[in-house]
Amino acid sequence: MHLITKDTPVLEVLHISPKARKIFADYGMNCIGCMGSATETVDSAARAHAVNVEELLKLLNAE
């Protein structure tokens, strides 16, 4: 399993974690179709959507 960090690009997260789309959507983060998802990191996306990045990372890295 890949460890998702604050610096992981959103697009990479979407490729490595099948549950990421739902998690992002649950937080109102429309990262699925966002043009910035290729270069935007989890941290910058979380900040842009006022989401606690540590909480988000726990969910994304949970098995």
PDB file of N, H, CA, C and O in Angstrom:
ATOM      1  N   MET A   1       0.837  -1.188   0.000  1.00  0.00           N
ATOM      2  CA  MET A   1       0.000   0.000   0.000  1.00  0.00           C
ATOM      3  C   MET A   1       0.877   1.245   0.000  1.00  0.00           C
ATOM      4  O   MET A   1       1.912   1.292   0.664  1.00  0.00           O
ATOM      5  N   HIS A   2       0.456   2.225  -0.735  1.00  0.00           N
ATOM      6  H   HIS A   2      -0.385   2.187  -1.274  1.00  0.00           H
ATOM      7  CA  HIS A   2       1.166   3.497  -0.793  1.00  0.00           C
ATOM      8  C   HIS A   2       0.727   4.377   0.371  1.00  0.00           C
ATOM      9  O   HIS A   2      -0.458   4.432   0.701  1.00  0.00           O
ATOM     10  N   LEU A   3       1.668   5.055   0.983  1.00  0.00           N
ATOM     11  H   LEU A   3       2.630   5.010   0.715  1.00  0.00           H
ATOM     12  CA  LEU A   3       1.328   6.004   2.034  1.00  0.00           C
ATOM     13  C   LEU A   3       1.012   7.346   1.379  1.00  0.00           C
ATOM     14  O   LEU A   3       1.834   7.909   0.657  1.00  0.00           O
ATOM     15  N   ILE A   4      -0.174   7.839   1.641  1.00  0.00           N
ATOM     16  H   ILE A   4      -0.842   7.382   2.228  1.00  0.00           H
ATOM     17  CA  ILE A   4      -0.592   9.133   1.113  1.00  0.00           C
ATOM     18  C   ILE A   4      -0.195  10.191   2.128  1.00  0.00           C
ATOM     19  O   ILE A   4      -0.521  10.082   3.310  1.00  0.00           O
ATOM     20  N   THR A   5       0.512  11.221   1.662  1.00  0.00           N
ATOM     21  H   THR A   5       0.776  11.310   0.702  1.00  0.00           H
ATOM     22  CA  THR A   5       0.985  12.293   2.532  1.00  0.00           C
ATOM     23  C   THR A   5       0.385  13.621   2.084  1.00  0.00           C
ATOM     24  O   THR A   5      -0.335  13.690   1.088  1.00  0.00           O
ATOM     25  N   LYS A   6       0.693  14.664   2.833  1.00  0.00           N
ATOM     26  H   LYS A   6       1.278  14.608   3.642  1.00  0.00           H
ATOM     27  CA  LYS A   6       0.247  16.011   2.473  1.00  0.00           C
ATOM     28  C   LYS A   6       0.746  16.415   1.094  1.00  0.00           C
ATOM     29  O   LYS A   6       0.092  17.184   0.388  1.00  0.00           O
ATOM     30  N   ASP A   7       1.918  15.888   0.710  1.00  0.00           N
ATOM     31  H   ASP A   7       2.449  15.264   1.283  1.00  0.00           H
ATOM     32  CA  ASP A   7       2.550  16.287  -0.545  1.00  0.00           C
ATOM     33  C   ASP A   7       2.169  15.418  -1.741  1.00  0.00           C
ATOM     34  O   ASP A   7       2.644  15.659  -2.851  1.00  0.00           O
ATOM     35  N   THR A   8       1.326  14.418  -1.534  1.00  0.00           N
ATOM     36  H   THR A   8       0.940  14.222  -0.633  1.00  0.00           H
ATOM     37  CA  THR A   8       0.915  13.551  -2.633  1.00  0.00           C
ATOM     38  C   THR A   8      -0.055  14.315  -3.538  1.00  0.00           C
ATOM     39  O   THR A   8      -1.022  14.902  -3.051  1.00  0.00           O
ATOM     40  N   PRO A   9       0.195  14.310  -4.844  1.00  0.00           N
ATOM     41  CA  PRO A   9      -0.741  14.979  -5.755  1.00  0.00           C
ATOM     42  C   PRO A   9      -2.112  14.304  -5.711  1.00  0.00           C
ATOM     43  O   PRO A   9      -2.204  13.082  -5.597  1.00  0.00           O
ATOM     44  N   VAL A  10      -3.167  15.098  -5.800  1.00  0.00           N
ATOM     45  H   VAL A  10      -3.093  16.091  -5.892  1.00  0.00           H
ATOM     46  CA  VAL A  10      -4.531  14.578  -5.754  1.00  0.00           C
ATOM     47  C   VAL A  10      -4.745  13.518  -6.832  1.00  0.00           C
ATOM     48  O   VAL A  10      -5.361  12.486  -6.566  1.00  0.00           O
ATOM     49  N   LEU A  11      -4.253  13.757  -8.029  1.00  0.00           N
ATOM     50  H   LEU A  11      -3.753  14.595  -8.245  1.00  0.00           H
ATOM     51  CA  LEU A  11      -4.433  12.800  -9.121  1.00  0.00           C
ATOM     52  C   LEU A  11      -3.816  11.450  -8.773  1.00  0.00           C
ATOM     53  O   LEU A  11      -4.385  10.405  -9.091  1.00  0.00           O
ATOM     54  N   GLU A  12      -2.667  11.467  -8.128  1.00  0.00           N
ATOM     55  H   GLU A  12      -2.205  12.316  -7.869  1.00  0.00           H
ATOM     56  CA  GLU A  12      -2.021  10.217  -7.712  1.00  0.00           C
ATOM     57  C   GLU A  12      -2.879   9.495  -6.672  1.00  0.00           C
ATOM     58  O   GLU A  12      -3.027   8.273  -6.718  1.00  0.00           O
ATOM     59  N   VAL A  13      -3.438  10.256  -5.741  1.00  0.00           N
ATOM     60  H   VAL A  13      -3.318  11.248  -5.704  1.00  0.00           H
ATOM     61  CA  VAL A  13      -4.312   9.663  -4.720  1.00  0.00           C
ATOM     62  C   VAL A  13      -5.493   8.974  -5.397  1.00  0.00           C
ATOM     63  O   VAL A  13      -5.860   7.858  -5.028  1.00  0.00           O
ATOM     64  N   LEU A  14      -6.079   9.628  -6.375  1.00  0.00           N
ATOM     65  H   LEU A  14      -5.781  10.534  -6.675  1.00  0.00           H
ATOM     66  CA  LEU A  14      -7.223   9.054  -7.085  1.00  0.00           C
ATOM     67  C   LEU A  14      -6.851   7.769  -7.811  1.00  0.00           C
ATOM     68  O   LEU A  14      -7.691   6.884  -7.976  1.00  0.00           O
ATOM     69  N   HIS A  15      -5.604   7.661  -8.245  1.00  0.00           N
ATOM     70  H   HIS A  15      -4.922   8.379  -8.112  1.00  0.00           H
ATOM     71  CA  HIS A  15      -5.149   6.453  -8.938  1.00  0.00           C
ATOM     72  C   HIS A  15      -4.828   5.317  -7.973  1.00  0.00           C
ATOM     73  O   HIS A  15      -5.057   4.153  -8.301  1.00  0.00           O
ATOM     74  N   ILE A  16      -4.306   5.628  -6.795  1.00  0.00           N
ATOM     75  H   ILE A  16      -4.120   6.574  -6.528  1.00  0.00           H
ATOM     76  CA  ILE A  16      -3.858   4.562  -5.889  1.00  0.00           C
ATOM     77  C   ILE A  16      -4.893   4.151  -4.854  1.00  0.00           C
ATOM     78  O   ILE A  16      -4.748   3.098  -4.233  1.00  0.00           O
ATOM     79  N   SER A  17      -5.932   4.949  -4.650  1.00  0.00           N
ATOM     80  H   SER A  17      -6.051   5.804  -5.155  1.00  0.00           H
ATOM     81  CA  SER A  17      -6.919   4.645  -3.617  1.00  0.00           C
ATOM     82  C   SER A  17      -8.327   4.619  -4.199  1.00  0.00           C
ATOM     83  O   SER A  17      -8.876   5.666  -4.544  1.00  0.00           O
ATOM     84  N   PRO A  18      -8.912   3.433  -4.309  1.00  0.00           N
ATOM     85  CA  PRO A  18     -10.260   3.321  -4.859  1.00  0.00           C
ATOM     86  C   PRO A  18     -11.306   4.111  -4.054  1.00  0.00           C
ATOM     87  O   PRO A  18     -12.307   4.563  -4.610  1.00  0.00           O
ATOM     88  N   LYS A  19     -11.073   4.272  -2.762  1.00  0.00           N
ATOM     89  H   LYS A  19     -10.260   3.905  -2.310  1.00  0.00           H
ATOM     90  CA  LYS A  19     -12.047   4.959  -1.906  1.00  0.00           C
ATOM     91  C   LYS A  19     -11.871   6.482  -1.897  1.00  0.00           C
ATOM     92  O   LYS A  19     -12.701   7.192  -1.331  1.00  0.00           O
ATOM     93  N   ALA A  20     -10.812   6.982  -2.510  1.00  0.00           N
ATOM     94  H   ALA A  20     -10.138   6.405  -2.969  1.00  0.00           H
ATOM     95  CA  ALA A  20     -10.490   8.410  -2.462  1.00  0.00           C
ATOM     96  C   ALA A  20     -11.589   9.276  -3.076  1.00  0.00           C
ATOM     97  O   ALA A  20     -11.897  10.343  -2.545  1.00  0.00           O
ATOM     98  N   ARG A  21     -12.170   8.843  -4.160  1.00  0.00           N
ATOM     99  H   ARG A  21     -11.920   7.977  -4.591  1.00  0.00           H
ATOM    100  CA  ARG A  21     -13.219   9.645  -4.815  1.00  0.00           C
ATOM    101  C   ARG A  21     -14.359   9.922  -3.845  1.00  0.00           C
ATOM    102  O   ARG A  21     -14.826  11.056  -3.742  1.00  0.00           O
ATOM    103  N   LYS A  22     -14.807   8.895  -3.138  1.00  0.00           N
ATOM    104  H   LYS A  22     -14.427   7.974  -3.222  1.00  0.00           H
ATOM    105  CA  LYS A  22     -15.914   9.072  -2.195  1.00  0.00           C
ATOM    106  C   LYS A  22     -15.489   9.947  -1.022  1.00  0.00           C
ATOM    107  O   LYS A  22     -16.250  10.812  -0.588  1.00  0.00           O
ATOM    108  N   ILE A  23     -14.293   9.735  -0.512  1.00  0.00           N
ATOM    109  H   ILE A  23     -13.674   9.033  -0.865  1.00  0.00           H
ATOM    110  CA  ILE A  23     -13.810  10.539   0.618  1.00  0.00           C
ATOM    111  C   ILE A  23     -13.739  12.011   0.222  1.00  0.00           C
ATOM    112  O   ILE A  23     -14.229  12.873   0.951  1.00  0.00           O
ATOM    113  N   PHE A  24     -13.140  12.301  -0.914  1.00  0.00           N
ATOM    114  H   PHE A  24     -12.742  11.601  -1.506  1.00  0.00           H
ATOM    115  CA  PHE A  24     -13.075  13.688  -1.375  1.00  0.00           C
ATOM    116  C   PHE A  24     -14.485  14.260  -1.548  1.00  0.00           C
ATOM    117  O   PHE A  24     -14.750  15.388  -1.133  1.00  0.00           O
ATOM    118  N   ALA A  25     -15.383  13.490  -2.155  1.00  0.00           N
ATOM    119  H   ALA A  25     -15.167  12.574  -2.492  1.00  0.00           H
ATOM    120  CA  ALA A  25     -16.755  13.958  -2.386  1.00  0.00           C
ATOM    121  C   ALA A  25     -17.486  14.206  -1.067  1.00  0.00           C
ATOM    122  O   ALA A  25     -18.248  15.166  -0.954  1.00  0.00           O
ATOM    123  N   ASP A  26     -17.262  13.351  -0.076  1.00  0.00           N
ATOM    124  H   ASP A  26     -16.643  12.571  -0.168  1.00  0.00           H
ATOM    125  CA  ASP A  26     -17.900  13.529   1.231  1.00  0.00           C
ATOM    126  C   ASP A  26     -17.514  14.858   1.877  1.00  0.00           C
ATOM    127  O   ASP A  26     -18.275  15.413   2.670  1.00  0.00           O
ATOM    128  N   TYR A  27     -16.334  15.364   1.536  1.00  0.00           N
ATOM    129  H   TYR A  27     -15.715  14.914   0.892  1.00  0.00           H
ATOM    130  CA  TYR A  27     -15.862  16.639   2.074  1.00  0.00           C
ATOM    131  C   TYR A  27     -16.152  17.814   1.132  1.00  0.00           C
ATOM    132  O   TYR A  27     -15.706  18.935   1.376  1.00  0.00           O
ATOM    133  N   GLY A  28     -16.894  17.551   0.067  1.00  0.00           N
ATOM    134  H   GLY A  28     -17.257  16.640  -0.131  1.00  0.00           H
ATOM    135  CA  GLY A  28     -17.225  18.618  -0.875  1.00  0.00           C
ATOM    136  C   GLY A  28     -16.059  19.003  -1.762  1.00  0.00           C
ATOM    137  O   GLY A  28     -16.049  20.075  -2.368  1.00  0.00           O
ATOM    138  N   MET A  29     -15.080  18.121  -1.834  1.00  0.00           N
ATOM    139  H   MET A  29     -15.088  17.250  -1.342  1.00  0.00           H
ATOM    140  CA  MET A  29     -13.900  18.372  -2.662  1.00  0.00           C
ATOM    141  C   MET A  29     -14.137  17.718  -4.022  1.00  0.00           C
ATOM    142  O   MET A  29     -14.100  16.494  -4.145  1.00  0.00           O
ATOM    143  N   ASN A  30     -14.374  18.518  -5.012  1.00  0.00           N
ATOM    144  H   ASN A  30     -14.404  19.513  -4.912  1.00  0.00           H
ATOM    145  CA  ASN A  30     -14.665  17.998  -6.340  1.00  0.00           C
ATOM    146  C   ASN A  30     -13.382  17.744  -7.116  1.00  0.00           C
ATOM    147  O   ASN A  30     -13.195  18.249  -8.224  1.00  0.00           O
ATOM    148  N   CYS A  31     -12.509  16.958  -6.518  1.00  0.00           N
ATOM    149  H   CYS A  31     -12.660  16.548  -5.619  1.00  0.00           H
ATOM    150  CA  CYS A  31     -11.176  16.711  -7.077  1.00  0.00           C
ATOM    151  C   CYS A  31     -11.198  15.761  -8.266  1.00  0.00           C
ATOM    152  O   CYS A  31     -10.213  15.649  -8.995  1.00  0.00           O
ATOM    153  N   ILE A  32     -12.302  15.091  -8.456  1.00  0.00           N
ATOM    154  H   ILE A  32     -13.102  15.182  -7.863  1.00  0.00           H
ATOM    155  CA  ILE A  32     -12.375  14.094  -9.519  1.00  0.00           C
ATOM    156  C   ILE A  32     -12.156  14.725 -10.887  1.00  0.00           C
ATOM    157  O   ILE A  32     -11.403  14.197 -11.706  1.00  0.00           O
ATOM    158  N   GLY A  33     -12.810  15.846 -11.132  1.00  0.00           N
ATOM    159  H   GLY A  33     -13.421  16.275 -10.467  1.00  0.00           H
ATOM    160  CA  GLY A  33     -12.701  16.478 -12.439  1.00  0.00           C
ATOM    161  C   GLY A  33     -11.926  17.772 -12.439  1.00  0.00           C
ATOM    162  O   GLY A  33     -11.873  18.462 -13.457  1.00  0.00           O
ATOM    163  N   CYS A  34     -11.330  18.111 -11.327  1.00  0.00           N
ATOM    164  H   CYS A  34     -11.373  17.551 -10.500  1.00  0.00           H
ATOM    165  CA  CYS A  34     -10.621  19.376 -11.216  1.00  0.00           C
ATOM    166  C   CYS A  34      -9.383  19.388 -12.107  1.00  0.00           C
ATOM    167  O   CYS A  34      -8.606  18.433 -12.124  1.00  0.00           O
ATOM    168  N   MET A  35      -9.214  20.469 -12.838  1.00  0.00           N
ATOM    169  H   MET A  35      -9.846  21.244 -12.824  1.00  0.00           H
ATOM    170  CA  MET A  35      -8.047  20.570 -13.721  1.00  0.00           C
ATOM    171  C   MET A  35      -6.751  20.644 -12.938  1.00  0.00           C
ATOM    172  O   MET A  35      -5.700  20.269 -13.456  1.00  0.00           O
ATOM    173  N   GLY A  36      -6.800  21.121 -11.700  1.00  0.00           N
ATOM    174  H   GLY A  36      -7.654  21.426 -11.279  1.00  0.00           H
ATOM    175  CA  GLY A  36      -5.595  21.243 -10.893  1.00  0.00           C
ATOM    176  C   GLY A  36      -5.196  19.959 -10.195  1.00  0.00           C
ATOM    177  O   GLY A  36      -4.160  19.919  -9.532  1.00  0.00           O
ATOM    178  N   SER A  37      -5.993  18.907 -10.328  1.00  0.00           N
ATOM    179  H   SER A  37      -6.835  18.940 -10.866  1.00  0.00           H
ATOM    180  CA  SER A  37      -5.727  17.686  -9.582  1.00  0.00           C
ATOM    181  C   SER A  37      -4.405  17.022  -9.956  1.00  0.00           C
ATOM    182  O   SER A  37      -3.864  16.244  -9.170  1.00  0.00           O
ATOM    183  N   ALA A  38      -3.887  17.314 -11.129  1.00  0.00           N
ATOM    184  H   ALA A  38      -4.327  17.946 -11.767  1.00  0.00           H
ATOM    185  CA  ALA A  38      -2.619  16.713 -11.548  1.00  0.00           C
ATOM    186  C   ALA A  38      -1.440  17.284 -10.774  1.00  0.00           C
ATOM    187  O   ALA A  38      -0.447  16.591 -10.553  1.00  0.00           O
ATOM    188  N   THR A  39      -1.542  18.536 -10.366  1.00  0.00           N
ATOM    189  H   THR A  39      -2.348  19.099 -10.546  1.00  0.00           H
ATOM    190  CA  THR A  39      -0.416  19.172  -9.680  1.00  0.00           C
ATOM    191  C   THR A  39      -0.739  19.584  -8.248  1.00  0.00           C
ATOM    192  O   THR A  39       0.169  19.800  -7.446  1.00  0.00           O
ATOM    193  N   GLU A  40      -2.020  19.694  -7.923  1.00  0.00           N
ATOM    194  H   GLU A  40      -2.758  19.518  -8.574  1.00  0.00           H
ATOM    195  CA  GLU A  40      -2.412  20.109  -6.580  1.00  0.00           C
ATOM    196  C   GLU A  40      -2.171  18.965  -5.591  1.00  0.00           C
ATOM    197  O   GLU A  40      -2.470  17.806  -5.881  1.00  0.00           O
ATOM    198  N   THR A  41      -1.631  19.304  -4.436  1.00  0.00           N
ATOM    199  H   THR A  41      -1.387  20.245  -4.200  1.00  0.00           H
ATOM    200  CA  THR A  41      -1.369  18.291  -3.418  1.00  0.00           C
ATOM    201  C   THR A  41      -2.591  18.129  -2.516  1.00  0.00           C
ATOM    202  O   THR A  41      -3.509  18.948  -2.528  1.00  0.00           O
ATOM    203  N   VAL A  42      -2.575  17.051  -1.735  1.00  0.00           N
ATOM    204  H   VAL A  42      -1.829  16.385  -1.725  1.00  0.00           H
ATOM    205  CA  VAL A  42      -3.639  16.829  -0.760  1.00  0.00           C
ATOM    206  C   VAL A  42      -3.728  18.030   0.183  1.00  0.00           C
ATOM    207  O   VAL A  42      -4.823  18.490   0.503  1.00  0.00           O
ATOM    208  N   ASP A  43      -2.590  18.528   0.620  1.00  0.00           N
ATOM    209  H   ASP A  43      -1.700  18.153   0.359  1.00  0.00           H
ATOM    210  CA  ASP A  43      -2.561  19.660   1.543  1.00  0.00           C
ATOM    211  C   ASP A  43      -3.180  20.909   0.924  1.00  0.00           C
ATOM    212  O   ASP A  43      -4.014  21.557   1.557  1.00  0.00           O
ATOM    213  N   SER A  44      -2.796  21.251  -0.275  1.00  0.00           N
ATOM    214  H   SER A  44      -2.119  20.724  -0.789  1.00  0.00           H
ATOM    215  CA  SER A  44      -3.335  22.470  -0.889  1.00  0.00           C
ATOM    216  C   SER A  44      -4.814  22.325  -1.205  1.00  0.00           C
ATOM    217  O   SER A  44      -5.563  23.296  -1.091  1.00  0.00           O
ATOM    218  N   ALA A  45      -5.250  21.139  -1.598  1.00  0.00           N
ATOM    219  H   ALA A  45      -4.642  20.350  -1.691  1.00  0.00           H
ATOM    220  CA  ALA A  45      -6.673  20.914  -1.862  1.00  0.00           C
ATOM    221  C   ALA A  45      -7.474  21.014  -0.571  1.00  0.00           C
ATOM    222  O   ALA A  45      -8.556  21.601  -0.552  1.00  0.00           O
ATOM    223  N   ALA A  46      -6.944  20.441   0.506  1.00  0.00           N
ATOM    224  H   ALA A  46      -6.065  19.965   0.491  1.00  0.00           H
ATOM    225  CA  ALA A  46      -7.632  20.502   1.797  1.00  0.00           C
ATOM    226  C   ALA A  46      -7.764  21.952   2.274  1.00  0.00           C
ATOM    227  O   ALA A  46      -8.825  22.368   2.738  1.00  0.00           O
ATOM    228  N   ARG A  47      -6.675  22.712   2.152  1.00  0.00           N
ATOM    229  H   ARG A  47      -5.813  22.374   1.775  1.00  0.00           H
ATOM    230  CA  ARG A  47      -6.718  24.116   2.568  1.00  0.00           C
ATOM    231  C   ARG A  47      -7.720  24.908   1.738  1.00  0.00           C
ATOM    232  O   ARG A  47      -8.433  25.759   2.270  1.00  0.00           O
ATOM    233  N   ALA A  48      -7.777  24.636   0.453  1.00  0.00           N
ATOM    234  H   ALA A  48      -7.197  23.945   0.021  1.00  0.00           H
ATOM    235  CA  ALA A  48      -8.690  25.357  -0.437  1.00  0.00           C
ATOM    236  C   ALA A  48     -10.158  25.070  -0.112  1.00  0.00           C
ATOM    237  O   ALA A  48     -11.041  25.872  -0.414  1.00  0.00           O
ATOM    238  N   HIS A  49     -10.400  23.911   0.510  1.00  0.00           N
ATOM    239  H   HIS A  49      -9.682  23.260   0.755  1.00  0.00           H
ATOM    240  CA  HIS A  49     -11.769  23.527   0.845  1.00  0.00           C
ATOM    241  C   HIS A  49     -12.032  23.551   2.350  1.00  0.00           C
ATOM    242  O   HIS A  49     -13.038  23.015   2.814  1.00  0.00           O
ATOM    243  N   ALA A  50     -11.126  24.175   3.115  1.00  0.00           N
ATOM    244  H   ALA A  50     -10.308  24.610   2.738  1.00  0.00           H
ATOM    245  CA  ALA A  50     -11.271  24.293   4.576  1.00  0.00           C
ATOM    246  C   ALA A  50     -11.488  22.939   5.244  1.00  0.00           C
ATOM    247  O   ALA A  50     -12.344  22.791   6.117  1.00  0.00           O
ATOM    248  N   VAL A  51     -10.696  21.950   4.817  1.00  0.00           N
ATOM    249  H   VAL A  51     -10.001  22.070   4.108  1.00  0.00           H
ATOM    250  CA  VAL A  51     -10.765  20.595   5.356  1.00  0.00           C
ATOM    251  C   VAL A  51      -9.523  20.345   6.202  1.00  0.00           C
ATOM    252  O   VAL A  51      -8.420  20.740   5.823  1.00  0.00           O
ATOM    253  N   ASN A  52      -9.700  19.695   7.340  1.00  0.00           N
ATOM    254  H   ASN A  52     -10.596  19.374   7.648  1.00  0.00           H
ATOM    255  CA  ASN A  52      -8.579  19.331   8.202  1.00  0.00           C
ATOM    256  C   ASN A  52      -7.759  18.261   7.489  1.00  0.00           C
ATOM    257  O   ASN A  52      -8.238  17.145   7.288  1.00  0.00           O
ATOM    258  N   VAL A  53      -6.540  18.588   7.108  1.00  0.00           N
ATOM    259  H   VAL A  53      -6.151  19.495   7.271  1.00  0.00           H
ATOM    260  CA  VAL A  53      -5.727  17.685   6.300  1.00  0.00           C
ATOM    261  C   VAL A  53      -5.343  16.419   7.071  1.00  0.00           C
ATOM    262  O   VAL A  53      -5.243  15.346   6.475  1.00  0.00           O
ATOM    263  N   GLU A  54      -5.128  16.524   8.370  1.00  0.00           N
ATOM    264  H   GLU A  54      -5.209  17.395   8.855  1.00  0.00           H
ATOM    265  CA  GLU A  54      -4.754  15.336   9.148  1.00  0.00           C
ATOM    266  C   GLU A  54      -5.911  14.343   9.197  1.00  0.00           C
ATOM    267  O   GLU A  54      -5.702  13.136   9.076  1.00  0.00           O
ATOM    268  N   GLU A  55      -7.119  14.844   9.370  1.00  0.00           N
ATOM    269  H   GLU A  55      -7.290  15.825   9.468  1.00  0.00           H
ATOM    270  CA  GLU A  55      -8.308  13.992   9.376  1.00  0.00           C
ATOM    271  C   GLU A  55      -8.490  13.335   8.009  1.00  0.00           C
ATOM    272  O   GLU A  55      -8.800  12.147   7.914  1.00  0.00           O
ATOM    273  N   LEU A  56      -8.296  14.115   6.966  1.00  0.00           N
ATOM    274  H   LEU A  56      -8.045  15.079   7.043  1.00  0.00           H
ATOM    275  CA  LEU A  56      -8.412  13.607   5.601  1.00  0.00           C
ATOM    276  C   LEU A  56      -7.381  12.513   5.331  1.00  0.00           C
ATOM    277  O   LEU A  56      -7.705  11.480   4.745  1.00  0.00           O
ATOM    278  N   LEU A  57      -6.152  12.738   5.755  1.00  0.00           N
ATOM    279  H   LEU A  57      -5.888  13.577   6.231  1.00  0.00           H
ATOM    280  CA  LEU A  57      -5.101  11.741   5.552  1.00  0.00           C
ATOM    281  C   LEU A  57      -5.393  10.440   6.297  1.00  0.00           C
ATOM    282  O   LEU A  57      -5.119   9.356   5.784  1.00  0.00           O
ATOM    283  N   LYS A  58      -5.947  10.545   7.501  1.00  0.00           N
ATOM    284  H   LYS A  58      -6.170  11.426   7.918  1.00  0.00           H
ATOM    285  CA  LYS A  58      -6.307   9.331   8.244  1.00  0.00           C
ATOM    286  C   LYS A  58      -7.304   8.494   7.460  1.00  0.00           C
ATOM    287  O   LYS A  58      -7.175   7.272   7.385  1.00  0.00           O
ATOM    288  N   LEU A  59      -8.289   9.147   6.882  1.00  0.00           N
ATOM    289  H   LEU A  59      -8.394  10.139   6.943  1.00  0.00           H
ATOM    290  CA  LEU A  59      -9.292   8.425   6.096  1.00  0.00           C
ATOM    291  C   LEU A  59      -8.696   7.845   4.825  1.00  0.00           C
ATOM    292  O   LEU A  59      -8.981   6.702   4.469  1.00  0.00           O
ATOM    293  N   LEU A  60      -7.874   8.622   4.144  1.00  0.00           N
ATOM    294  H   LEU A  60      -7.642   9.551   4.433  1.00  0.00           H
ATOM    295  CA  LEU A  60      -7.287   8.155   2.888  1.00  0.00           C
ATOM    296  C   LEU A  60      -6.318   6.993   3.096  1.00  0.00           C
ATOM    297  O   LEU A  60      -6.171   6.141   2.220  1.00  0.00           O
ATOM    298  N   ASN A  61      -5.656   6.958   4.255  1.00  0.00           N
ATOM    299  H   ASN A  61      -5.775   7.651   4.967  1.00  0.00           H
ATOM    300  CA  ASN A  61      -4.675   5.904   4.526  1.00  0.00           C
ATOM    301  C   ASN A  61      -5.250   4.729   5.310  1.00  0.00           C
ATOM    302  O   ASN A  61      -4.549   3.742   5.534  1.00  0.00           O
ATOM    303  N   ALA A  62      -6.509   4.817   5.731  1.00  0.00           N
ATOM    304  H   ALA A  62      -7.077   5.619   5.549  1.00  0.00           H
ATOM    305  CA  ALA A  62      -7.125   3.705   6.461  1.00  0.00           C
ATOM    306  C   ALA A  62      -7.327   2.526   5.504  1.00  0.00           C
ATOM    307  O   ALA A  62      -7.671   2.696   4.334  1.00  0.00           O
ATOM    308  N   GLU A  63      -7.105   1.349   6.036  1.00  0.00           N
ATOM    309  H   GLU A  63      -6.825   1.210   6.986  1.00  0.00           H
ATOM    310  CA  GLU A  63      -7.278   0.154   5.198  1.00  0.00           C
ATOM    311  C   GLU A  63      -8.707  -0.290   5.135  1.00  0.00           C
ATOM    312  O   GLU A  63      -9.018  -1.279   4.471  1.00  0.00           O
TER     313      GLU A  63
END
